Amino acid sequence: MKILIIEDEKLLADSLKALLESKGFHVEAVYDGESGELYAETGVYDLLILDVMMPKMDGYQVARQVRARRCSTPILMLTAKSELEDRIAGLNAGADYYLTKPFDTRELLACINALLRRQGNEVNELSYGNTALDLSSSTLLCGENEVRLSAREFDVMRLLLQSKGGNLSKEVILSRVWGFDSNAVENHVEVYVGFLRRKLESIGSNVRIVSARRLGYHLEVTEEC
């Protein structure tokens, strides 16, 4: 599971990141609303943890923008603003849960697990052809065969599966997997696509990652298993 923390208090954001990583989550943190909105709209996250009071763009604005883009990722708002009107404003903006500071880490983890469970089967597995990606274990499955993916392989494969056969350019994959401020180049995408092709073949998958000139990559199902 991949979580994005959008919190301008860097110490708190980094502490939450360390806590969640210790629980097995993949976590990224950004420290202002504008950056948070850009990251959130990539659609690669299973949960957004969002502060309300932030520079450039507050949490309410971020939530509204994310929902306006039809992004259904669960949003957990963290804020010191505990009045009823504030909670209502957060929920109306698109948050799924509103947790006030200070909070107990046990309550935070319970909220996170509850929000992830609500997402149903799509959170647990994505499938195409005879192959499935288990999102909880980063494992590709084909019949009785399976293979674990690295964090980067997992993110690339999930993007391809979510595109449902549509083309994804190398630029889009770079921005969504490596991030907007990364030094990664297009060759990184090519390398990880190569890794995934070999792993798909190793488990007998009938799914192929196809290169389309100037368009990027998409998935196809072959007749041979």
C-alpha positions as CSV (number, residue, x, y, z in Angstrom):
1,M,0.0,0.0,0.0
2,K,1.3,3.5,-0.9
3,I,0.5,6.5,1.2
4,L,1.0,10.2,0.5
5,I,1.5,12.6,3.5
6,I,0.8,16.3,2.7
7,E,1.8,18.2,5.8
8,D,3.7,21.5,6.2
9,E,5.2,20.6,9.6
10,K,8.2,18.7,8.3
11,L,9.0,17.1,11.7
12,L,5.5,15.7,12.0
13,A,5.4,14.6,8.4
14,D,8.7,12.8,8.6
15,S,7.7,11.2,11.9
16,L,4.5,9.9,10.4
17,K,6.4,8.6,7.4
18,A,8.8,6.7,9.6
19,L,5.9,5.3,11.7
20,L,4.0,4.1,8.6
21,E,7.0,2.7,6.9
22,S,7.7,0.6,10.1
23,K,4.2,-0.9,9.6
24,G,5.0,-1.9,6.0
25,F,3.5,0.9,4.0
26,H,5.3,2.7,1.1
27,V,5.2,6.4,2.1
28,E,6.0,9.7,0.4
29,A,5.8,13.1,2.1
30,V,5.4,16.6,0.6
31,Y,5.3,19.8,2.6
32,D,2.9,22.2,0.9
33,G,-0.6,22.0,-0.7
34,E,0.4,22.7,-4.3
35,S,2.9,19.9,-4.4
36,G,0.5,17.7,-2.6
37,E,-2.2,18.3,-5.2
38,L,0.2,17.4,-8.0
39,Y,1.3,14.2,-6.4
40,A,-2.2,13.2,-5.4
41,E,-3.6,13.6,-8.9
42,T,-1.2,11.0,-10.2
43,G,-3.5,8.4,-8.8
44,V,-0.8,6.0,-7.6
45,Y,-1.6,6.3,-3.9
46,D,-4.0,4.2,-1.8
47,L,-4.5,6.9,0.8
48,L,-3.8,10.6,1.3
49,I,-3.1,12.0,4.7
50,L,-3.8,15.7,4.5
51,D,-3.2,18.6,6.8
52,V,-5.6,21.5,6.7
53,M,-3.5,24.6,7.4
54,M,-0.7,24.8,4.8
55,P,1.0,27.4,2.7
56,K,0.1,28.0,-1.0
57,M,-3.0,25.8,-0.8
58,D,-4.9,24.7,2.3
59,G,-6.1,21.1,2.8
60,Y,-9.7,22.0,1.9
61,Q,-8.6,23.3,-1.5
62,V,-6.4,20.3,-2.1
63,A,-9.3,17.9,-1.3
64,R,-11.7,19.8,-3.6
65,Q,-9.2,19.8,-6.4
66,V,-8.4,16.1,-6.1
67,R,-12.1,15.2,-6.1
68,A,-12.8,17.5,-9.0
69,R,-10.3,15.4,-11.0
70,R,-12.5,12.3,-10.2
71,C,-9.7,10.9,-8.0
72,S,-11.4,8.6,-5.5
73,T,-8.4,7.9,-3.3
74,P,-9.4,8.0,0.4
75,I,-8.5,11.2,2.2
76,L,-7.7,11.4,6.0
77,M,-7.5,15.0,7.2
78,L,-5.2,15.8,10.2
79,T,-5.7,19.2,11.8
80,A,-5.7,21.1,15.0
81,K,-9.1,22.7,14.0
82,S,-11.6,20.7,16.0
83,E,-14.8,22.7,15.8
84,L,-17.9,21.0,14.3
85,E,-17.9,23.5,11.4
86,D,-14.3,22.7,10.6
87,R,-15.1,18.9,10.5
88,I,-18.1,19.6,8.3
89,A,-16.0,21.7,6.0
90,G,-13.4,19.0,5.7
91,L,-16.0,16.3,4.9
92,N,-17.8,18.5,2.4
93,A,-14.5,19.2,0.7
94,G,-14.0,15.5,0.0
95,A,-12.3,14.0,3.1
96,D,-13.4,10.5,4.2
97,Y,-12.3,11.0,7.9
98,Y,-11.3,14.0,10.0
99,L,-8.7,13.4,12.8
100,T,-7.8,16.2,15.2
101,K,-4.4,16.9,16.6
102,P,-3.0,15.8,18.9
103,F,-3.9,12.2,18.2
104,D,-2.9,8.8,19.4
105,T,-0.9,6.8,16.9
106,R,-3.1,3.8,17.6
107,E,-6.2,5.8,16.5
108,L,-4.3,7.0,13.4
109,L,-3.4,3.4,12.4
110,A,-6.9,2.2,13.0
111,C,-8.3,5.0,10.8
112,I,-5.9,4.2,8.1
113,N,-6.7,0.5,8.1
114,A,-10.4,1.2,8.2
115,L,-10.2,3.5,5.2
116,L,-8.1,1.0,3.2
117,R,-10.6,-1.8,4.0
118,R,-13.5,0.3,2.6
119,Q,-12.0,0.4,-0.8
120,G,-13.0,-3.2,-1.5
121,N,-11.5,-5.7,-3.9
122,E,-9.8,-3.0,-6.1
123,V,-7.5,-2.1,-3.3
124,N,-6.4,-5.7,-2.8
125,E,-6.0,-6.8,-6.4
126,L,-5.8,-5.6,-10.0
127,S,-6.1,-8.1,-12.8
128,Y,-5.7,-8.3,-16.6
129,G,-5.7,-11.4,-18.8
130,N,-4.8,-14.4,-16.7
131,T,-2.6,-12.3,-14.3
132,A,-3.3,-10.4,-11.1
133,L,-1.3,-7.9,-9.0
134,D,-1.8,-8.4,-5.3
135,L,-1.5,-4.8,-4.0
136,S,-1.0,-5.9,-0.4
137,S,2.1,-8.0,-1.1
138,S,3.4,-6.5,-4.3
139,T,3.1,-9.9,-5.9
140,L,2.2,-10.9,-9.5
141,L,0.0,-13.9,-9.7
142,C,-0.7,-16.3,-12.6
143,G,-2.5,-19.5,-11.6
144,E,-0.3,-21.2,-9.1
145,N,2.8,-19.2,-10.1
146,E,3.8,-15.9,-8.4
147,V,6.7,-13.5,-8.3
148,R,7.4,-10.6,-5.9
149,L,8.0,-7.1,-7.4
150,S,10.4,-4.4,-6.2
151,A,8.8,-1.1,-5.1
152,R,9.5,0.5,-8.5
153,E,8.4,-2.5,-10.5
154,F,5.2,-2.6,-8.5
155,D,4.4,1.1,-9.2
156,V,5.0,0.7,-12.9
157,M,3.0,-2.4,-13.1
158,R,0.1,-0.9,-11.2
159,L,0.0,2.1,-13.5
160,L,-0.1,-0.1,-16.5
161,L,-2.9,-2.2,-15.1
162,Q,-4.9,0.9,-14.1
163,S,-4.7,2.2,-17.6
164,K,-6.7,-0.8,-18.8
165,G,-4.8,-1.2,-22.0
166,G,-4.4,2.5,-22.7
167,N,-1.0,3.9,-23.6
168,L,1.2,5.5,-21.0
169,S,4.1,7.7,-22.2
170,K,7.5,7.4,-20.6
171,E,7.1,11.0,-19.3
172,V,3.9,10.1,-17.5
173,I,5.4,7.0,-16.0
174,L,8.5,9.0,-14.9
175,S,6.4,11.7,-13.2
176,R,4.0,9.3,-11.5
177,V,6.5,6.7,-10.3
178,W,9.7,8.6,-9.8
179,G,8.2,12.0,-8.9
180,F,8.3,15.4,-10.5
181,D,11.5,16.4,-8.8
182,S,13.4,13.2,-9.6
183,N,16.6,13.0,-11.6
184,A,15.4,9.8,-13.3
185,V,15.4,9.7,-17.1
186,E,13.5,7.7,-19.7
187,N,16.0,4.9,-19.6
188,H,14.9,4.1,-16.1
189,V,11.4,3.4,-17.4
190,E,12.9,1.1,-20.2
191,V,14.9,-0.8,-17.6
192,Y,12.0,-1.5,-15.3
193,V,9.7,-2.4,-18.2
194,G,12.4,-5.0,-19.1
195,F,12.4,-6.3,-15.6
196,L,8.6,-6.7,-15.6
197,R,8.5,-8.4,-19.0
198,R,10.9,-11.1,-17.7
199,K,8.8,-11.5,-14.6
200,L,5.6,-11.8,-16.5
201,E,7.1,-14.4,-18.7
202,S,8.5,-16.3,-15.7
203,I,5.1,-17.0,-14.3
204,G,3.4,-18.0,-17.6
205,S,1.4,-14.8,-17.9
206,N,-0.5,-14.1,-21.2
207,V,-0.1,-10.4,-20.5
208,R,2.6,-8.5,-22.6
209,I,3.9,-5.0,-22.2
210,V,3.9,-3.6,-25.7
211,S,5.9,-0.6,-26.9
212,A,4.0,1.9,-29.1
213,R,6.3,4.3,-30.9
214,R,6.0,7.8,-29.6
215,L,3.0,6.7,-27.4
216,G,4.8,4.7,-24.7
217,Y,3.6,1.4,-23.3
218,H,0.4,-0.5,-22.9
219,L,-0.8,-4.0,-21.9
220,E,-2.1,-6.6,-24.3
221,V,-3.4,-10.1,-23.8
222,T,-1.9,-12.7,-26.1
223,E,-3.7,-15.9,-27.2
224,E,-0.8,-18.0,-25.9
225,C,-0.6,-18.6,-22.2
